Amino acid sequence: MTAASGAGGDPPHVESLRTAVWTVPAERPEADGTLTWDATTLVTVHAEAAGVTGLGWTYGSPAAATVVDTHLAPAVTGRAVWDVPAANEAMTRAVRNAARPGIAGHAVSAVDIALWDLKARLLGLPLVSVLGAARDEVPVYGSGGFTTYGEAEQDRQIRTWTEESDIPRVKIKIGESWGTAEGRDRQRISAARRSAGAAELYVDANGGYTAKQAVRLAAHLDAEDVTWFEEPVSSDDLTGLARVRDAVRPDVAAGEYGYTLAYFEQMLAAGAVDCLQADVTRCGGVTVWLRAAALAEARGLQVSAHCAPHLHAHAAAAVPNLRHMEWFHDHVRIERALFSGCLDPTGGTVRPGADGSPGHGMELRGPDAEPYRDA
């Protein structure tokens, strides 16, 4: 009997799901346009079958672990490992009355990722090989530039990406204090352009502006050659996003808070974005992330992977209409602290699966991770 088969040649079945919660302090208090934080919480899921374990995780509330334990484990345990889309559908049905968007969506995503990782490890293949590669390299952009940074700290971070790692795309946060510090936003954008040199410059308002305000700011974005304007207004305001998109030159992007496929279709149908963002840790895992990318492709648009870079890399390499993946400072720092198998973005791309490691190649660091485990 091999790892890829059960007794009598039957396919292996999911035997158990194990959850854990981890909290990693920020280097210092951080903020974007609409939120301030001093720590980040992860919920990990280990899926086991035939002596092999798959790993998934999500960034969000510890309550996601309870959803996995209470609602999702009974729906998934005993299912054939190969049939991840069937397990995803079963999980979606299991949380019908537990609010699929939101915390339950995070839980479904973490389990789905763990199941894809488990399947690939049982097959002894990198996850991108199981999904089917569309590219060898995944472009990344450096992302951080928090509104709590001073000019020197912002400059240092941008130059770390562009000069030390040779990443030719960088992004900062704007929309400070719900758009009430527009003057400082402008100063920080100009400072970021000086630091970035010839690199592409992106900004992310995290929904902090009004539509009129975002359009007004666009003249300054043009002056500093900013080509990506992320969530200029709330991503729930599809009409406002479309108004801004029609009025500004930078590409408008949103979608990171999409929890269902229907959400992405509504965003695309509204003409709200030039590039669709999707987050594998929220939208329903690899299964739904690939479907969201297909929706965008059908409309002639690209998709960009939001945060959690080491969970996105293999899925991102499997779609033809990928623009890039976010190399988000907080998540890169956390994933390097908690997991082995991290990727190298030097040159502005990563190569998932290049070393032949099965699954997504990530493992908990064991004793090194334990100080961050929640009791």
ROKOLDO-420983 format. One line per field, with one value per residue (C-alpha): x, y, z; residue number from 1; residue in one letter. Coordinates in Angstrom, 2 decimals. Each point is the difference from the previous one (the first is absolute). Example, Ala and Ser with C-alpha at 12.3 -4.5 7.8 and 13.67 -1.06 7.14 Angstrom:
xx: 12.30,1.37
yy: -4.50,3.44
zz: 7.80,-0.66
k: 1,2
r: a,s
// end
This chain:
xx: 0.00,1.41,-0.75,-2.17,-2.27,-1.90,-0.61,-1.10,0.85,-2.75,0.79,1.17,-2.57,0.33,0.47,0.07,0.36,2.05,-0.12,2.27,0.03,3.14,0.52,3.08,0.67,0.68,3.45,-1.78,-3.61,-1.01,-2.86,-1.53,-2.72,-2.72,1.52,2.76,1.51,2.83,-0.18,-1.19,-1.87,0.25,-2.14,1.75,-1.66,1.76,-1.84,1.15,-0.33,2.07,2.76,0.39,-0.95,-1.06,0.24,-2.22,-0.55,-1.92,0.54,-2.91,-2.03,0.83,-3.69,0.84,1.54,-3.33,-1.78,2.42,-0.37,-3.78,-1.29,2.69,1.77,-3.21,-0.64,3.48,1.15,-0.44,-0.02,2.36,3.13,0.03,-3.40,0.85,-2.74,-2.58,1.33,-0.14,-3.65,-0.79,1.60,-1.93,-3.23,0.99,0.31,-3.13,-1.55,3.32,0.60,2.20,1.51,2.27,1.50,-1.51,1.52,3.43,-0.53,-1.09,3.02,2.51,-1.40,-0.15,3.68,0.94,-1.86,1.73,3.35,-0.87,-0.97,3.22,2.13,-1.69,0.82,3.56,-0.35,0.23,-3.47,0.51,0.62,-3.27,-1.89,1.83,2.52,-0.70,3.36,3.30,0.36,-2.46,0.65,-0.17,-0.29,1.33,-2.86,-0.01,0.57,-2.30,-1.45,1.78,3.38,2.05,1.76,3.31,-1.65,-2.08,3.10,1.97,-2.73,-0.46,3.74,0.25,-2.40,1.38,3.73,0.62,-2.60,-0.27,-3.81,-1.20,-3.46,-0.85,-3.12,-0.75,-3.12,-1.86,-3.46,1.33,-2.64,-2.89,1.22,0.32,3.78,0.02,2.88,2.26,-1.12,1.25,3.33,0.49,-0.82,2.59,2.56,-0.75,0.61,3.40,0.88,-1.32,1.89,-0.98,-2.04,-3.77,-1.78,-3.35,-2.27,-2.71,-2.62,-1.80,-3.31,0.87,-1.09,-3.28,-0.35,0.36,3.07,1.62,-0.54,1.44,3.12,0.51,1.72,2.72,0.23,0.54,2.70,1.89,-0.65,-2.09,-1.51,-2.05,-2.73,-1.29,-3.32,-0.32,-3.45,-1.60,-0.07,-3.65,-0.71,0.09,-1.66,2.61,2.86,-1.35,-0.29,3.61,1.19,-1.62,1.56,3.64,3.01,1.50,-1.47,-2.62,0.21,-2.16,-1.42,2.06,-3.18,-1.74,-1.30,-2.11,0.17,-3.19,1.76,2.71,-2.56,-1.91,3.21,0.94,-3.54,0.01,3.15,1.55,3.62,2.77,1.65,-1.84,1.56,-0.83,1.29,0.39,-0.33,-3.45,-1.72,-0.31,3.56,1.79,-3.21,-1.88,3.08,0.53,-3.66,0.23,3.02,-2.01,-2.84,2.50,1.58,-3.40,-0.33,3.52,1.33,2.96,-0.02,2.36,0.61,-0.64,2.39,0.93,2.65,1.12,-3.56,-0.70,3.17,-0.98,-3.54,1.34,2.35,-2.96,-1.98,0.82,-1.46,2.09,1.37,1.96,-0.01,0.26,3.24,-1.59,2.50,-1.98,-0.88,3.48,1.48,-2.54,0.28,3.79,-0.26,-2.52,0.71,2.86,0.03,-0.35,0.59,2.62,-1.35,3.41,-0.36,-3.71,-1.35,-0.36,0.11,-2.47,0.82,3.42,1.73,-2.37,-1.40,-3.46,-3.06,0.59,3.25,-0.71,0.38,-0.47,3.35,-0.95,1.84,0.68,-3.73,-1.17,0.48,-2.72,-2.58,-3.12,-0.86
yy: 0.00,3.40,3.41,0.68,-3.02,-1.66,-3.64,-1.98,2.89,2.24,3.74,1.40,1.83,3.04,-1.36,3.15,3.76,1.69,3.72,2.40,3.75,2.13,3.70,1.85,3.52,2.77,1.57,3.15,1.28,0.07,1.56,0.43,2.42,-1.52,-2.37,-0.09,-3.21,-1.18,-3.76,-2.48,-3.24,-3.16,-3.11,-3.12,-3.20,-3.33,-2.60,-3.62,-3.09,-3.17,1.27,3.27,3.48,3.04,3.54,3.01,3.25,3.24,3.45,1.12,-0.72,-2.92,-0.88,-1.54,-2.93,-0.60,0.00,-2.61,-2.20,0.34,0.27,-0.98,-3.01,-2.09,1.04,-0.91,-2.97,-3.27,1.61,-1.12,2.14,0.43,1.71,3.42,1.87,-2.41,0.67,3.74,-0.29,-2.07,2.63,2.80,-1.84,-0.76,3.69,1.14,1.15,1.05,2.96,-1.26,3.49,1.10,-2.24,-3.17,0.97,0.21,-3.46,-1.56,1.57,-1.38,-3.51,0.13,1.05,-2.80,-2.53,1.11,-0.17,-3.47,-1.24,1.27,-1.49,-3.39,0.16,1.11,3.05,3.78,1.47,2.00,-3.27,-1.42,3.15,0.26,2.78,2.94,1.64,-0.77,3.34,2.13,3.78,1.64,3.56,1.28,1.11,1.84,3.72,0.26,3.38,-0.21,0.13,3.16,0.98,-1.63,-3.31,-0.01,0.80,-2.80,-2.56,1.00,-0.06,-3.44,-1.27,1.85,0.02,-3.11,-2.33,1.67,0.00,2.49,0.69,1.50,1.11,2.28,0.58,3.31,1.26,0.62,0.40,-0.69,2.50,2.92,0.40,0.56,2.49,-2.53,-2.65,2.21,0.58,-3.72,-0.83,2.49,-1.34,-3.55,0.99,1.43,-3.22,-2.31,1.61,-1.71,-2.75,-0.17,1.79,-1.15,1.40,-1.60,2.11,-2.95,1.66,3.16,2.62,1.20,-0.39,3.74,0.16,-2.93,1.67,3.24,-1.81,-1.62,3.09,-0.42,-3.72,0.84,2.52,-2.71,-2.70,-2.21,-2.78,-2.00,1.47,-2.67,0.34,3.76,-0.37,-2.85,-3.23,-0.29,3.15,-1.49,3.07,2.25,-2.22,0.11,3.80,0.30,-2.52,1.97,3.27,-0.86,-1.19,-2.54,-3.48,-0.41,-3.27,-1.63,-3.36,-1.04,-0.20,-2.35,-3.03,-1.59,-0.44,2.02,3.00,-0.05,-0.30,3.00,2.03,-0.87,0.54,3.48,0.94,0.90,-1.11,-0.14,-2.89,-2.40,-0.81,-3.23,-1.41,-3.77,0.17,1.59,-0.86,-3.76,-1.17,-1.10,-1.46,3.29,2.17,-1.81,0.51,3.72,0.23,-1.71,2.52,2.83,-1.72,-0.37,3.81,0.61,1.07,-1.11,-1.21,0.97,-2.13,1.89,-0.58,-3.47,-0.39,-3.53,-1.29,1.78,-0.83,-3.40,1.04,3.22,-2.02,-2.04,2.83,1.67,3.40,0.72,3.52,-0.47,-1.09,2.24,-0.45,1.48,1.02,-1.24,-3.39,-0.59,0.70,-2.26,-2.85,0.04,-0.11,-2.86,-2.14,-1.55,-0.20,3.73,1.38,2.49,3.09,1.24,1.32,0.73,-3.55,-3.24,-3.54,-2.22,-3.69,0.56,-2.04,-2.93,0.10,-1.61,2.11,3.68,-0.92,1.75,-1.58,1.37,0.69,-1.94,1.38,3.31,0.50,-1.06,3.39,1.37,-2.71,1.19,-1.96
zz: 0.00,-1.00,1.48,-3.04,0.51,2.77,0.83,-3.05,-2.28,1.36,0.00,3.33,2.06,2.24,3.50,2.11,0.12,2.74,0.70,1.87,0.55,-0.14,0.78,-1.22,1.33,-2.49,-0.01,1.12,-0.26,-3.67,-1.90,-3.41,-0.99,2.14,2.56,2.64,1.42,2.24,-0.65,-2.63,0.64,-2.10,0.18,-1.31,-1.15,-0.37,-2.10,0.41,-2.20,-0.49,2.26,-1.92,1.19,-2.01,1.36,-0.54,1.84,-0.02,1.48,2.15,3.10,2.31,-0.36,-3.38,1.90,1.74,-3.36,-1.31,3.07,0.27,-3.58,-2.49,1.47,-0.03,-3.62,-1.21,2.07,-1.89,-3.44,-2.76,0.07,-3.78,-0.10,1.44,-1.92,1.43,3.50,-0.66,-1.04,3.09,2.23,-1.69,0.65,3.58,0.86,-1.82,3.26,1.54,-2.34,-2.85,-0.65,2.82,2.67,-1.48,-3.33,1.61,1.49,-3.29,-1.69,2.50,-0.29,-3.80,-0.12,2.38,-2.15,-3.21,1.80,1.31,-3.46,-1.55,2.79,-0.41,-3.70,0.77,-2.24,0.42,0.22,-3.19,-1.86,1.32,-1.00,-3.33,-0.57,-2.28,0.82,1.70,1.77,1.99,-0.01,3.43,1.27,3.31,2.24,3.32,0.35,3.01,0.92,3.37,-1.75,-0.10,-3.20,0.96,0.90,-3.18,-2.07,1.64,-0.70,-3.64,-0.65,1.62,-2.65,-2.99,0.76,2.10,-1.55,-3.42,0.15,-2.65,1.50,3.41,1.86,2.95,2.08,-0.29,1.01,3.50,2.75,-2.35,-2.55,2.42,-0.49,-3.74,0.19,1.71,-2.50,-2.81,1.75,0.59,-3.62,-1.23,2.47,-1.15,-3.60,0.94,1.83,-2.72,-2.85,-3.24,1.71,-0.49,2.86,1.38,2.72,2.14,1.77,1.65,-0.74,1.89,-2.54,-1.43,-3.74,-0.63,2.22,-1.79,-3.37,1.33,1.23,-3.39,-1.42,2.61,-0.77,-3.66,0.88,1.90,-2.63,2.27,-2.09,2.55,2.22,2.37,1.80,-0.51,1.57,1.91,-1.99,1.06,-2.04,-3.49,-1.51,1.59,-1.16,-3.55,0.15,1.13,-2.57,-2.80,1.19,0.80,-1.95,2.46,-0.06,2.71,1.93,2.67,1.01,3.03,2.10,-2.40,1.90,-2.74,-3.75,-0.35,1.58,-2.66,-2.78,1.37,0.17,-3.56,-1.33,1.57,-1.94,3.35,-0.54,-2.56,1.85,2.31,3.35,1.81,3.29,0.24,3.81,-0.21,-3.27,0.51,-0.46,-3.14,-1.41,-0.12,-0.68,-3.30,-0.90,0.77,-2.29,-2.73,0.40,-0.49,-2.99,-1.66,0.14,-1.29,3.41,2.08,3.59,2.82,3.11,3.24,2.95,1.42,-2.72,0.79,-0.22,-3.27,-1.91,-1.41,-0.94,-1.53,-2.19,-1.25,-1.63,-3.32,0.88,3.10,0.36,3.21,3.63,3.07,1.94,3.14,2.67,3.01,-1.46,-1.41,3.43,1.73,-2.50,0.26,3.79,0.18,-3.06,-1.89,-3.80,-0.66,-3.49,-1.19,-1.85,-1.21,-3.52,0.42,-0.44,1.93,-1.42,1.89,-0.20,-1.52,2.70,-0.49,3.55,0.12,0.70,0.60,1.74,3.30,3.46,3.51,1.62,3.13,3.04,-1.78,-0.54,3.46,1.72,-2.29,0.70,1.83,3.13
k: 1,2,3,4,5,6,7,8,9,10,11,12,13,14,15,16,17,18,19,20,21,22,23,24,25,26,27,28,29,30,31,32,33,34,35,36,37,38,39,40,41,42,43,44,45,46,47,48,49,50,51,52,53,54,55,56,57,58,59,60,61,62,63,64,65,66,67,68,69,70,71,72,73,74,75,76,77,78,79,80,81,82,83,84,85,86,87,88,89,90,91,92,93,94,95,96,97,98,99,100,101,102,103,104,105,106,107,108,109,110,111,112,113,114,115,116,117,118,119,120,121,122,123,124,125,126,127,128,129,130,131,132,133,134,135,136,137,138,139,140,141,142,143,144,145,146,147,148,149,150,151,152,153,154,155,156,157,158,159,160,161,162,163,164,165,166,167,168,169,170,171,172,173,174,175,176,177,178,179,180,181,182,183,184,185,186,187,188,189,190,191,192,193,194,195,196,197,198,199,200,201,202,203,204,205,206,207,208,209,210,211,212,213,214,215,216,217,218,219,220,221,222,223,224,225,226,227,228,229,230,231,232,233,234,235,236,237,238,239,240,241,242,243,244,245,246,247,248,249,250,251,252,253,254,255,256,257,258,259,260,261,262,263,264,265,266,267,268,269,270,271,272,273,274,275,276,277,278,279,280,281,282,283,284,285,286,287,288,289,290,291,292,293,294,295,296,297,298,299,300,301,302,303,304,305,306,307,308,309,310,311,312,313,314,315,316,317,318,319,320,321,322,323,324,325,326,327,328,329,330,331,332,333,334,335,336,337,338,339,340,341,342,343,344,345,346,347,348,349,350,351,352,353,354,355,356,357,358,359,360,361,362,363,364,365,366,367,368,369,370,371,372,373,374,375
r: m,t,a,a,s,g,a,g,g,d,p,p,h,v,e,s,l,r,t,a,v,w,t,v,p,a,e,r,p,e,a,d,g,t,l,t,w,d,a,t,t,l,v,t,v,h,a,e,a,a,g,v,t,g,l,g,w,t,y,g,s,p,a,a,a,t,v,v,d,t,h,l,a,p,a,v,t,g,r,a,v,w,d,v,p,a,a,n,e,a,m,t,r,a,v,r,n,a,a,r,p,g,i,a,g,h,a,v,s,a,v,d,i,a,l,w,d,l,k,a,r,l,l,g,l,p,l,v,s,v,l,g,a,a,r,d,e,v,p,v,y,g,s,g,g,f,t,t,y,g,e,a,e,q,d,r,q,i,r,t,w,t,e,e,s,d,i,p,r,v,k,i,k,i,g,e,s,w,g,t,a,e,g,r,d,r,q,r,i,s,a,a,r,r,s,a,g,a,a,e,l,y,v,d,a,n,g,g,y,t,a,k,q,a,v,r,l,a,a,h,l,d,a,e,d,v,t,w,f,e,e,p,v,s,s,d,d,l,t,g,l,a,r,v,r,d,a,v,r,p,d,v,a,a,g,e,y,g,y,t,l,a,y,f,e,q,m,l,a,a,g,a,v,d,c,l,q,a,d,v,t,r,c,g,g,v,t,v,w,l,r,a,a,a,l,a,e,a,r,g,l,q,v,s,a,h,c,a,p,h,l,h,a,h,a,a,a,a,v,p,n,l,r,h,m,e,w,f,h,d,h,v,r,i,e,r,a,l,f,s,g,c,l,d,p,t,g,g,t,v,r,p,g,a,d,g,s,p,g,h,g,m,e,l,r,g,p,d,a,e,p,y,r,d,a
// end
